[in-house]
């Protein structure tokens, strides 16, 4: 099951990169009405989620200390381009974050999927590592990839391709 989840994650990350390919740094913070998250925040949030899940799997944190307050649950995007890393930086950080999470998943034994999640607060929602991995790798990442697809259309950009 881990190899299937990794494949799903890889496709989602590839789609995210495709969605960003033709955008400028200034476009990343466009906030059309009715679309809650712009591209810069969405990528930062996914990167943060990768670090959070990797942390639950024993990987040491690597993002700047303010990353959670800027991109974590409950944070909100702003329209100030200077408050976000550039597109090139975000894509490099996405590659690093997805790579670190991918390595952690590849190193896992499938039996570890039934182990309790170390974070007791998060355990209330996601009781095992398997629950957390499925939610973040498949559900959460794909959800935000879909948001990015809607956001692209709202700013007048065509579809970045088919997301399978």
HELIX and SHEET records of a PDB file:
HELIX    1   1 UNK A    2  UNK A   20  1                                  19    
HELIX    2   2 UNK A   27  UNK A   29  5                                   3    
HELIX    3   3 UNK A   39  UNK A   56  1                                  18    
HELIX    4   4 UNK A   67  UNK A   71  1                                   5    
HELIX    5   5 UNK A   81  UNK A   83  5                                   3    
HELIX    6   6 UNK A   87  UNK A  106  1                                  20    
HELIX    7   7 UNK A  110  UNK A  114  5                                   5    
HELIX    8   8 UNK A  120  UNK A  123  1                                   4    
HELIX    9   9 UNK A  129  UNK A  133  1                                   5    
HELIX   10  10 UNK A  134  UNK A  140  3                                   7    
HELIX   11  11 UNK A  141  UNK A  154  1                                  14    
END                                                                             
